[in-house]
Amino acid sequence: MQPRIIGMVRSHLLTREQCPKSGVQSLPPVWIDVHEDYAQAAHDLQIGDAIVVLTWLHQSSQDIQRCHPRGNKDLPLRGVFSTRSPDRPTPIGLHSVRIVGRKGLSLEVHPLEAVHGTPVIDIKPDITAGAGRVLQFPALVAPETGASIVAAGRDGWAQGLFAGFNGNISMRQGSRVIITATGSAKGHLDPQDLAVVDLQTGAQQNRPQASSELAVHLEIYRHQPKAMAIVHTHPPHLLALSLRKSGDLLELPLFESQIFVEKMIRLPAQEPGSKALGLAVGQASIEYQAIFMDNHGLVCWGETMVQALGLSEELESLARIALMV
């Protein structure tokens, strides 16, 4: 049974094929024409209001239960309840928009990706909009996981552990690994910079391309059950020290030095992104929490993101002291 219709979408988008998979800022505004019967309900809506528009996706199929996310057949099939596919048992669309204009009972809104003639079944205030709004992570990324990775990128960048687009960060999330996408700037991560990968098979489950160092992360999680977070950095002082010195890098007459030195092993140089490097680091992670890869960088794992990033900072701090003495 179709729900009660309170208005219709008036849009430049005339077919499903023209519609993006979600509202994007590049879309021009569209109109919602509210029916006269609901004039009192719409009376207090004003320009500038953030609202959630619920639509009835009348061109959708109600018989489909699995789909390729975003219509990308390179991604594995998923149940529609874990996607935003318009094809679903009860095809209700949910759209966070802002009112940018009003003429009588016609509301100009943006960004709304619904096709022309789509029925509107409800309008609600968007209580998540405005200052302090929670970042909107991809469907398969738990908000706390995404927020931890974004914060680690920002904090590591502030400490000089990341520069530009180098390094990568991940967290284990059940049977999945959430990892920064290739080419992402770690100090300025966006929720859409997070790739989702199956832990056992390595198969990608969403659109962003996972970091080229995915093999390192997967092998650590496979070999070390305690590892829940991994930070791969290019710490400049530790790298500089490795170019000057062979053998143990951080032999210093400091009480705390030995504690952290015993957590780290140094591996010979191998091709970045290679399966061989991934396996070597994975094996080393069984006994060591920090793995320094010659000519490449430092990988640290922890039971939390704070542990992984904190260990990276401790080792880089010791390297800075070693270069000063």
N, C-alpha and C positions, 0 to 999 in steps of 0.2 A: 504494500500500500504506500503510495506517494504521500509524503508529509505536506502539511499546509504551506502554500507558497505565499510569501509576503512581499515579493518583488521580483524583478528580472534584471539580468545583467545586460547592459548595452555596450558592446565592445567592438574594437577593430579586428579582434581575433574571430574568424569565421568558421574555422575547422579545428578539430583536435590536433591535427598535425602542425598547426601554426602555434599552438600553445607551448610555452616552455614548461619544464617539469615542476617549477615552483616560481613564485613571484620574484622578479628580478628588477633592480632599480632602473635598468635601461628601458623597461616597458613604459609606454605612454599611459597616462591615467585613463580609467574607464568609468562608466556610470552605472549606478544601481538605481533603478526606478522603483521606488516603494509604492505599493498599491494604496489607493485612497482609504481603504478600510483600516489601514494601520498608520494613519496620519498622527494620531495621538501618541502611539508608541515611538514614532520617530521624531517627535516634537523637539526633544532636547539635544539631538545630535548637532554638533557644531563643527565648523571648519577647524582642523587641527586635532580633532579627537582621534585617538588610536582605537580601532575596533577590530573585532574578529567577525568575519563574515562566514556564515555557514551556507553552502550551496548544495543543491541536489544535482549530482552529475548525471544528467538525463541521457547522455550519449554513451554511458559506460555499460560494460557487461557486468551482470551480477552473478555470473556462473564461474568466474575465474578465481582460483584460490592461490595459484603460484604464478610468479612473473619474474622477468629479468628486471632488476632495479633500473629505473630511468629508461627502460626500453633498450638497454645496452646488453646485447646477447653475448658479449664477452664476459659478463658477470654471471655467476651461478644463480639458478632459480631460487627464489625465496618466497615464503608464504606472504600473502598480501598484507597481513596484519603487522608485518615488520617493514613495510614499505609505505610510500605515499602514492601508490598506484591508484588511478581513478577507477580502475576495474576492481570491484570488491562486492561482498554480499549486500552491504547497505552503502551505496555510493554517496557518502556525504563528504563534501569538500570543506576544508578548514583553511581560512586565509587571514593572515594578520596584515592589516592595511591601515592607512591613515586617510581621513577625509580631507581632501585638498580643495574642495569646492562644493557649493550647494545651490540648487535652483528649485525652490519649492520642495517637492518630495523626491527630487533626483539628487543623489549623492555622488560627487566625483571622488573616486578613491584611487589609491596607489600603494603598492603594486598588486594588481589582481589579474591572474592568468587565466580566468575562466572564459570559455567561448561565448560568443554572442547568443543571447536567448537562454542562458543558464538560469534556472529558477533559484531564487534566494529563499532560504527557509528560516533564517534567523540572523540577528545582529546582536552582538554583545560587546561591552567594553573590554579592551585588551588590558588586563591588569598587570601583564608582564612588561608593558612598554615603558619607555622613559629611562631616567637615570637609574643605574643599578640593575638594568635588565640582565638576566642570565644569558650567557652566550648560548647560541643555538647550535649545538653540535649535530653531526650526522646521526641518522637514526640508530646505527649500531654502536655508537660511542656513548657510554654512560657519562652524564655531565661531570661527575666527580673525576673520572678518568681524564676526560678532555681538559678540564680546568687544571689538573695537576701537570699535564704535559705542557700546556700553554705557559703556566707559571714557571716551570723548570726552564723552558726556553728563554723566557724573559730574564730570570735570575742568573742563569748561566752566562747569557750574553752580557749582563751588567758586570759580571766578574771577569770577563775577558776569556771565558772558556769556549765561547762560540764567536765566530766572526763571519759576517756575510751569510752565505748559504751553507757553510760547512757543518759537519756533525749531524747527529740524529738522536732521537729520544723515543722511547717506547714504554708501554705498560702492558702487562698480561691482564686480560679481562675474560675470565672463564676459559673457553676453548679458543678465544680469539686474541690477537695481538693488535694493539692500536699503536701505530708508528707514524712519525712525521713523514710527509711526502717528500719526494726528491725535489730539490731546488727550492725548498721553503726556507725563509729567513727565520732562524730560531728565536731571535729577539723580538720578532714581530709576527708571531704565529696567529693565523686565523683559524676558526673552527673547521673550515673546509680544507685545511692543510693536513688533516689527519686521515691516514689510510687504515683500512681494516683488513686483516689477513687471518686466515685460518691457521692456527698454531701447528697442527699436525701436517697438513698438506702444503702450506705456504700459498694456497690459492687466495687471490685478492677478492674482496667481497664488496668493494665500493669503487668509486671513480678515481680519486687521486692516486697517482703512481707511488707506490711505497719506496722508501729510501733504497738506494743502491746497496746499502749495507744490511739489508733485511736478513741475509743468511746468518750474520753474526748474532743478531737478536734472537732469531728462531732457535739457533743451536744452544745459546745460553739457557733459554727457557726450557728446552728439551732435556738438557743435561743437569740443570740446577733447579730443583723444585722450589727452593726458597726464593728464587729471583721473581720479583713482581714488577720491578722497574729497572730500566737500563738507560744509561746516559753515555753516549759516545761523543767525546769532545776532542778538540785540537788545542790543548793547553800550550801556549807559546813557550813558557819557561821550561816545562818538562820536555817539550820537543827540542828546544835549544840545548838543554843538558844532554839529551840522548845523542845529539850530533857531536858533542865534545867528548863523551865518555862511554866506554864499553862496560859490560858487566852490570853490577848493581848500580842503580842511579842515585839512590837517596841515602847513602851511608853518611849520617851526620851524628855528632855527639850531643844529640838532644833526646831528652827522655821520651817525648812523644813520637820521635822519628821511627824508632824500632817498631812501635805498635802498628803504624800505617805501612811501613816498608814490608812487613810480613804478610800484608794483605795483597801485595802486588807481585806479578810475574812479568818478565819481559820476553816477548816473542820475537823471533827474527822476521824480517820483512817478507810479506807475501802480497800478492795482487789484491788491491782493495776490491771488495764486492765479490770475491771468488768463493766458491764452495770450500776450497781448501782452507782459506782464512776462517770462514765460519766454523768449520769443524775444529780447527786448532783452538780457537777462542772458546768454543763450547766445551771442549775437553778441559781446558785450563780453568774454566769457571767452576768446576767441581771442587777444586781446592783453593782457588783464589777469587777474591771479590773484585779485584782490579787487574786488568790485563793491558799492559802497554804494548802496542804494536809498532815496531820500529818503522820509521819513515812514514808513519801514518797518524797515530793518535792513541787516546786512552779510552778504554771501555770500563765502566763501573756498574755493577748491579747491586740492588738492595731489596729488602723486603718492602720498602716504601721509596717513593721518589726522593724524599728528603735524605734518606740514607745514601742513595746512589749519587745524588748531586753533591752532598756534603763530603763524601769520600773523594770525589773529583777535586773539590776545592782544597781539601787538606793536602793532597798529593801535589797539586800545582803550587801551593804555598811553600811546601818544603823544597820544591825545585827552585823557586825564586830565591830562597835562602841559600841553597847550594851554589847558585850562580854568583852570589854576593860575597861568599867567604874566600 
